Amino acid sequence: MAKKGQTFNQYTEEFKLAAVHEYTQGTSSYKTVAEKLDIRSCTQLKVWVKKWLAGEVFDVRLEKKPSPGAGRPRTIFRTVEKNGII
């Protein structure tokens, strides 16, 4: 859970791919690669490697598109008199 005042790092797709290749090509551990590339947590690198091995995209938020029908439809009144509000 996020804490008040916490900042988040955003990494580009190229950076993530480079980090995954660094781990998969070398003999270094997750922790060593994460420290070398200044990634906050080695767990984040583990997630990227797992997604890369499964053939998934790194950021699933890029695939989601807002639904045009989401939410309650608005009530549009043409005139105040027509709807009997007065």
Distance bins in CASP14 RR format, pairs under 12 A and 6 or more apart:
PFRMAT RR
TARGET T0000
AUTHOR 0000-0000-0000
RMODE 2
METHOD distances of the structure
MODEL  1
2 8 1 0 0 1 0 0 0 0 0 0 0
6 40 0 0 0 0 0 1 0 0 0 0 0
7 40 0 0 0 0 0 1 0 0 0 0 0
8 40 0 0 0 0 1 0 0 0 0 0 0
8 41 0 0 0 0 0 1 0 0 0 0 0
8 44 0 0 0 0 0 1 0 0 0 0 0
9 15 0 0 0 0 1 0 0 0 0 0 0
9 16 0 0 0 0 0 1 0 0 0 0 0
9 34 0 0 0 0 0 1 0 0 0 0 0
9 37 0 0 0 0 0 1 0 0 0 0 0
9 38 0 0 0 0 1 0 0 0 0 0 0
9 39 1 0 0 1 0 0 0 0 0 0 0
9 40 1 0 1 0 0 0 0 0 0 0 0
9 41 0 0 0 0 1 0 0 0 0 0 0
9 44 0 0 0 0 1 0 0 0 0 0 0
10 16 0 0 0 0 0 1 0 0 0 0 0
10 39 0 0 0 0 0 1 0 0 0 0 0
10 40 0 0 0 0 0 1 0 0 0 0 0
10 44 0 0 0 0 0 1 0 0 0 0 0
10 58 0 0 0 0 0 1 0 0 0 0 0
10 59 0 0 0 0 1 0 0 0 0 0 0
10 61 0 0 0 0 0 1 0 0 0 0 0
11 17 0 0 0 0 1 0 0 0 0 0 0
11 18 0 0 0 0 1 0 0 0 0 0 0
11 19 1 0 0 1 0 0 0 0 0 0 0
11 20 0 0 0 0 0 1 0 0 0 0 0
11 34 0 0 0 0 0 1 0 0 0 0 0
11 37 0 0 0 0 1 0 0 0 0 0 0
11 38 0 0 0 0 0 1 0 0 0 0 0
11 39 1 0 0 1 0 0 0 0 0 0 0
11 40 0 0 0 0 1 0 0 0 0 0 0
11 41 0 0 0 0 0 1 0 0 0 0 0
11 44 0 0 0 0 1 0 0 0 0 0 0
11 45 0 0 0 0 0 1 0 0 0 0 0
11 47 0 0 0 0 0 1 0 0 0 0 0
11 48 0 0 0 0 1 0 0 0 0 0 0
11 58 0 0 0 0 1 0 0 0 0 0 0
11 59 0 0 0 0 1 0 0 0 0 0 0
12 18 0 0 0 0 1 0 0 0 0 0 0
12 19 0 0 0 0 0 1 0 0 0 0 0
12 48 0 0 0 0 0 1 0 0 0 0 0
12 58 0 0 0 0 1 0 0 0 0 0 0
12 59 0 0 0 0 1 0 0 0 0 0 0
12 62 0 0 0 0 0 1 0 0 0 0 0
13 19 0 0 0 0 0 1 0 0 0 0 0
13 20 0 0 0 0 0 1 0 0 0 0 0
13 48 0 0 0 0 0 1 0 0 0 0 0
13 51 0 0 0 0 0 1 0 0 0 0 0
13 52 0 0 0 0 0 1 0 0 0 0 0
13 57 0 0 0 0 1 0 0 0 0 0 0
13 58 1 0 0 1 0 0 0 0 0 0 0
13 59 1 0 0 1 0 0 0 0 0 0 0
13 62 0 0 0 0 1 0 0 0 0 0 0
14 20 0 0 0 0 0 1 0 0 0 0 0
14 21 0 0 0 0 0 1 0 0 0 0 0
14 58 0 0 0 0 0 1 0 0 0 0 0
15 21 0 0 0 0 0 1 0 0 0 0 0
15 22 0 0 0 0 0 1 0 0 0 0 0
15 37 1 0 0 1 0 0 0 0 0 0 0
15 38 0 0 0 0 0 1 0 0 0 0 0
15 39 0 0 0 0 1 0 0 0 0 0 0
15 44 0 0 0 0 0 1 0 0 0 0 0
15 45 0 0 0 0 0 1 0 0 0 0 0
15 48 0 0 0 0 1 0 0 0 0 0 0
15 58 0 0 0 0 1 0 0 0 0 0 0
15 59 0 0 0 0 0 1 0 0 0 0 0
16 22 0 0 0 0 0 1 0 0 0 0 0
16 23 0 0 0 0 0 1 0 0 0 0 0
16 33 0 0 0 0 0 1 0 0 0 0 0
16 37 0 0 0 0 0 1 0 0 0 0 0
16 39 0 0 0 0 1 0 0 0 0 0 0
16 44 0 0 0 0 1 0 0 0 0 0 0
16 45 0 0 0 0 1 0 0 0 0 0 0
16 47 0 0 0 0 1 0 0 0 0 0 0
16 48 1 0 1 0 0 0 0 0 0 0 0
16 49 0 0 0 0 1 0 0 0 0 0 0
16 51 0 0 0 0 1 0 0 0 0 0 0
16 52 0 0 0 0 1 0 0 0 0 0 0
16 56 0 0 0 0 0 1 0 0 0 0 0
16 57 0 0 0 0 0 1 0 0 0 0 0
16 58 1 0 1 0 0 0 0 0 0 0 0
16 59 0 0 0 0 1 0 0 0 0 0 0
17 23 0 0 0 0 0 1 0 0 0 0 0
17 24 0 0 0 0 0 1 0 0 0 0 0
17 25 0 0 0 0 0 1 0 0 0 0 0
17 37 0 0 0 0 0 1 0 0 0 0 0
17 45 0 0 0 0 0 1 0 0 0 0 0
17 48 0 0 0 0 1 0 0 0 0 0 0
17 49 0 0 0 0 0 1 0 0 0 0 0
17 51 0 0 0 0 0 1 0 0 0 0 0
17 52 1 0 0 1 0 0 0 0 0 0 0
17 55 0 0 0 0 0 1 0 0 0 0 0
17 57 0 0 0 0 0 1 0 0 0 0 0
17 58 1 0 0 1 0 0 0 0 0 0 0
17 59 0 0 0 0 0 1 0 0 0 0 0
18 24 0 0 0 0 0 1 0 0 0 0 0
18 25 0 0 0 0 0 1 0 0 0 0 0
18 33 0 0 0 0 0 1 0 0 0 0 0
18 36 0 0 0 0 0 1 0 0 0 0 0
18 37 1 0 0 1 0 0 0 0 0 0 0
18 39 0 0 0 0 0 1 0 0 0 0 0
18 45 0 0 0 0 0 1 0 0 0 0 0
18 48 0 0 0 0 0 1 0 0 0 0 0
18 52 0 0 0 0 0 1 0 0 0 0 0
18 58 0 0 0 0 0 1 0 0 0 0 0
19 25 0 0 0 0 0 1 0 0 0 0 0
19 26 0 0 0 0 0 1 0 0 0 0 0
19 28 0 0 0 0 0 1 0 0 0 0 0
19 30 0 0 0 0 1 0 0 0 0 0 0
19 32 0 0 0 0 0 1 0 0 0 0 0
19 33 1 0 0 1 0 0 0 0 0 0 0
19 34 1 0 0 1 0 0 0 0 0 0 0
19 35 0 0 0 0 0 1 0 0 0 0 0
19 36 0 0 0 0 1 0 0 0 0 0 0
19 37 1 0 1 0 0 0 0 0 0 0 0
19 38 0 0 0 0 0 1 0 0 0 0 0
19 39 1 0 0 1 0 0 0 0 0 0 0
19 42 0 0 0 0 0 1 0 0 0 0 0
19 44 0 0 0 0 1 0 0 0 0 0 0
19 45 1 0 1 0 0 0 0 0 0 0 0
19 46 0 0 0 0 0 1 0 0 0 0 0
19 47 0 0 0 0 0 1 0 0 0 0 0
19 48 1 0 0 1 0 0 0 0 0 0 0
19 49 0 0 0 0 1 0 0 0 0 0 0
19 51 0 0 0 0 0 1 0 0 0 0 0
19 52 0 0 0 0 1 0 0 0 0 0 0
19 58 0 0 0 0 0 1 0 0 0 0 0
20 26 0 0 0 0 0 1 0 0 0 0 0
20 30 0 0 0 0 0 1 0 0 0 0 0
20 33 0 0 0 0 1 0 0 0 0 0 0
20 34 0 0 0 0 0 1 0 0 0 0 0
20 37 0 0 0 0 0 1 0 0 0 0 0
20 39 0 0 0 0 0 1 0 0 0 0 0
20 44 0 0 0 0 0 1 0 0 0 0 0
20 45 1 0 0 1 0 0 0 0 0 0 0
20 46 0 0 0 0 0 1 0 0 0 0 0
20 47 0 0 0 0 0 1 0 0 0 0 0
20 48 1 0 1 0 0 0 0 0 0 0 0
20 49 1 0 1 0 0 0 0 0 0 0 0
20 50 0 0 0 0 1 0 0 0 0 0 0
20 51 0 0 0 0 1 0 0 0 0 0 0
20 52 1 0 1 0 0 0 0 0 0 0 0
20 53 0 0 0 0 1 0 0 0 0 0 0
20 54 0 0 0 0 0 1 0 0 0 0 0
20 55 0 0 0 0 0 1 0 0 0 0 0
20 56 0 0 0 0 0 1 0 0 0 0 0
20 58 0 0 0 0 1 0 0 0 0 0 0
21 28 0 0 0 0 0 1 0 0 0 0 0
21 33 0 0 0 0 1 0 0 0 0 0 0
21 37 0 0 0 0 0 1 0 0 0 0 0
21 45 0 0 0 0 0 1 0 0 0 0 0
21 48 0 0 0 0 0 1 0 0 0 0 0
21 49 0 0 0 0 1 0 0 0 0 0 0
21 52 0 0 0 0 1 0 0 0 0 0 0
22 28 1 0 0 1 0 0 0 0 0 0 0
22 29 0 0 0 0 0 1 0 0 0 0 0
22 30 0 0 0 0 0 1 0 0 0 0 0
22 32 0 0 0 0 1 0 0 0 0 0 0
22 33 1 0 1 0 0 0 0 0 0 0 0
22 34 0 0 0 0 1 0 0 0 0 0 0
22 35 0 0 0 0 0 1 0 0 0 0 0
22 36 1 0 0 1 0 0 0 0 0 0 0
22 37 1 0 0 1 0 0 0 0 0 0 0
22 39 0 0 0 0 0 1 0 0 0 0 0
22 45 0 0 0 0 1 0 0 0 0 0 0
22 48 0 0 0 0 0 1 0 0 0 0 0
22 49 0 0 0 0 0 1 0 0 0 0 0
22 52 0 0 0 0 0 1 0 0 0 0 0
23 29 0 0 0 0 1 0 0 0 0 0 0
23 30 1 0 0 1 0 0 0 0 0 0 0
23 31 0 0 0 0 0 1 0 0 0 0 0
23 32 0 0 0 0 1 0 0 0 0 0 0
23 33 1 0 1 0 0 0 0 0 0 0 0
23 34 0 0 0 0 1 0 0 0 0 0 0
23 36 0 0 0 0 0 1 0 0 0 0 0
23 37 0 0 0 0 1 0 0 0 0 0 0
23 39 0 0 0 0 0 1 0 0 0 0 0
23 42 0 0 0 0 1 0 0 0 0 0 0
23 44 0 0 0 0 0 1 0 0 0 0 0
23 45 1 0 0 1 0 0 0 0 0 0 0
23 46 0 0 0 0 1 0 0 0 0 0 0
23 47 0 0 0 0 0 1 0 0 0 0 0
23 48 0 0 0 0 1 0 0 0 0 0 0
23 49 1 0 1 0 0 0 0 0 0 0 0
23 50 0 0 0 0 0 1 0 0 0 0 0
23 52 0 0 0 0 1 0 0 0 0 0 0
23 53 0 0 0 0 0 1 0 0 0 0 0
24 30 0 0 0 0 0 1 0 0 0 0 0
24 33 0 0 0 0 1 0 0 0 0 0 0
24 45 0 0 0 0 0 1 0 0 0 0 0
24 48 0 0 0 0 0 1 0 0 0 0 0
24 49 1 0 0 1 0 0 0 0 0 0 0
24 50 0 0 0 0 0 1 0 0 0 0 0
24 52 1 0 0 1 0 0 0 0 0 0 0
24 53 0 0 0 0 1 0 0 0 0 0 0
25 33 0 0 0 0 0 1 0 0 0 0 0
25 49 0 0 0 0 0 1 0 0 0 0 0
26 32 0 0 0 0 1 0 0 0 0 0 0
26 33 0 0 0 0 1 0 0 0 0 0 0
26 36 0 0 0 0 0 1 0 0 0 0 0
27 33 0 0 0 0 0 1 0 0 0 0 0
28 34 0 0 0 0 1 0 0 0 0 0 0
28 35 0 0 0 0 1 0 0 0 0 0 0
28 36 1 0 0 1 0 0 0 0 0 0 0
28 37 0 0 0 0 0 1 0 0 0 0 0
28 42 0 0 0 0 0 1 0 0 0 0 0
28 45 0 0 0 0 0 1 0 0 0 0 0
29 35 0 0 0 0 1 0 0 0 0 0 0
29 36 0 0 0 0 0 1 0 0 0 0 0
29 42 1 0 0 1 0 0 0 0 0 0 0
29 45 0 0 0 0 1 0 0 0 0 0 0
29 46 0 0 0 0 0 1 0 0 0 0 0
29 49 0 0 0 0 0 1 0 0 0 0 0
30 36 0 0 0 0 0 1 0 0 0 0 0
30 37 0 0 0 0 0 1 0 0 0 0 0
30 39 0 0 0 0 1 0 0 0 0 0 0
30 41 0 0 0 0 1 0 0 0 0 0 0
30 42 1 0 1 0 0 0 0 0 0 0 0
30 43 1 0 0 1 0 0 0 0 0 0 0
30 44 0 0 0 0 1 0 0 0 0 0 0
30 45 1 0 1 0 0 0 0 0 0 0 0
30 46 1 0 1 0 0 0 0 0 0 0 0
30 47 0 0 0 0 0 1 0 0 0 0 0
30 48 0 0 0 0 1 0 0 0 0 0 0
30 49 1 0 0 1 0 0 0 0 0 0 0
30 50 0 0 0 0 0 1 0 0 0 0 0
31 37 0 0 0 0 0 1 0 0 0 0 0
31 39 0 0 0 0 1 0 0 0 0 0 0
31 40 0 0 0 0 0 1 0 0 0 0 0
31 41 0 0 0 0 1 0 0 0 0 0 0
31 42 1 0 1 0 0 0 0 0 0 0 0
31 43 0 0 0 0 1 0 0 0 0 0 0
31 44 0 0 0 0 0 1 0 0 0 0 0
31 45 0 0 0 0 1 0 0 0 0 0 0
31 46 0 0 0 0 0 1 0 0 0 0 0
32 39 0 0 0 0 0 1 0 0 0 0 0
32 42 0 0 0 0 1 0 0 0 0 0 0
32 45 0 0 0 0 0 1 0 0 0 0 0
33 39 1 0 0 1 0 0 0 0 0 0 0
33 41 0 0 0 0 0 1 0 0 0 0 0
33 42 1 0 0 1 0 0 0 0 0 0 0
33 44 0 0 0 0 0 1 0 0 0 0 0
33 45 1 0 0 1 0 0 0 0 0 0 0
33 46 0 0 0 0 0 1 0 0 0 0 0
33 48 0 0 0 0 0 1 0 0 0 0 0
33 49 0 0 0 0 1 0 0 0 0 0 0
34 40 1 0 0 1 0 0 0 0 0 0 0
34 41 1 0 0 1 0 0 0 0 0 0 0
34 42 1 0 1 0 0 0 0 0 0 0 0
34 43 0 0 0 0 1 0 0 0 0 0 0
34 44 1 0 0 1 0 0 0 0 0 0 0
34 45 1 0 1 0 0 0 0 0 0 0 0
34 46 0 0 0 0 1 0 0 0 0 0 0
34 47 0 0 0 0 0 1 0 0 0 0 0
34 48 0 0 0 0 0 1 0 0 0 0 0
34 49 0 0 0 0 0 1 0 0 0 0 0
35 41 0 0 0 0 0 1 0 0 0 0 0
35 42 0 0 0 0 1 0 0 0 0 0 0
35 45 0 0 0 0 0 1 0 0 0 0 0
36 42 0 0 0 0 0 1 0 0 0 0 0
36 45 0 0 0 0 0 1 0 0 0 0 0
37 44 0 0 0 0 0 1 0 0 0 0 0
37 45 0 0 0 0 1 0 0 0 0 0 0
37 48 0 0 0 0 0 1 0 0 0 0 0
38 44 0 0 0 0 0 1 0 0 0 0 0
38 45 0 0 0 0 0 1 0 0 0 0 0
39 45 1 0 1 0 0 0 0 0 0 0 0
39 46 0 0 0 0 0 1 0 0 0 0 0
39 47 0 0 0 0 0 1 0 0 0 0 0
39 48 0 0 0 0 1 0 0 0 0 0 0
39 49 0 0 0 0 0 1 0 0 0 0 0
41 47 0 0 0 0 1 0 0 0 0 0 0
41 48 0 0 0 0 0 1 0 0 0 0 0
42 48 0 0 0 0 0 1 0 0 0 0 0
42 49 0 0 0 0 0 1 0 0 0 0 0
43 49 0 0 0 0 0 1 0 0 0 0 0
43 50 0 0 0 0 0 1 0 0 0 0 0
44 50 0 0 0 0 0 1 0 0 0 0 0
44 51 0 0 0 0 0 1 0 0 0 0 0
44 58 0 0 0 0 0 1 0 0 0 0 0
45 51 0 0 0 0 0 1 0 0 0 0 0
45 52 0 0 0 0 0 1 0 0 0 0 0
45 58 0 0 0 0 0 1 0 0 0 0 0
46 52 0 0 0 0 0 1 0 0 0 0 0
46 53 0 0 0 0 0 1 0 0 0 0 0
47 53 0 0 0 0 0 1 0 0 0 0 0
47 54 0 0 0 0 0 1 0 0 0 0 0
47 56 0 0 0 0 0 1 0 0 0 0 0
47 58 0 0 0 0 1 0 0 0 0 0 0
47 59 0 0 0 0 0 1 0 0 0 0 0
47 60 0 0 0 0 0 1 0 0 0 0 0
48 54 0 0 0 0 0 1 0 0 0 0 0
48 55 0 0 0 0 0 1 0 0 0 0 0
48 56 0 0 0 0 0 1 0 0 0 0 0
48 57 0 0 0 0 0 1 0 0 0 0 0
48 58 1 0 0 1 0 0 0 0 0 0 0
48 59 0 0 0 0 0 1 0 0 0 0 0
49 55 0 0 0 0 0 1 0 0 0 0 0
49 56 0 0 0 0 0 1 0 0 0 0 0
49 58 0 0 0 0 0 1 0 0 0 0 0
50 56 0 0 0 0 1 0 0 0 0 0 0
50 58 0 0 0 0 0 1 0 0 0 0 0
51 57 1 0 0 1 0 0 0 0 0 0 0
51 58 1 0 1 0 0 0 0 0 0 0 0
51 59 0 0 0 0 1 0 0 0 0 0 0
51 60 0 0 0 0 1 0 0 0 0 0 0
52 58 1 0 0 1 0 0 0 0 0 0 0
56 62 0 0 0 0 0 1 0 0 0 0 0
56 63 0 0 0 0 1 0 0 0 0 0 0
57 63 1 0 0 1 0 0 0 0 0 0 0
57 64 0 0 0 0 0 1 0 0 0 0 0
64 70 0 0 0 0 0 1 0 0 0 0 0
75 83 0 0 0 0 1 0 0 0 0 0 0
75 85 0 0 0 0 0 1 0 0 0 0 0
76 82 0 0 0 0 0 1 0 0 0 0 0
76 83 0 0 0 0 0 1 0 0 0 0 0
77 83 1 0 1 0 0 0 0 0 0 0 0
77 84 0 0 0 0 1 0 0 0 0 0 0
77 85 1 0 0 1 0 0 0 0 0 0 0
77 86 0 0 0 0 0 1 0 0 0 0 0
78 84 0 0 0 0 0 1 0 0 0 0 0
78 85 0 0 0 0 0 1 0 0 0 0 0
79 85 0 0 0 0 1 0 0 0 0 0 0
79 86 0 0 0 0 1 0 0 0 0 0 0
80 86 1 0 1 0 0 0 0 0 0 0 0
END
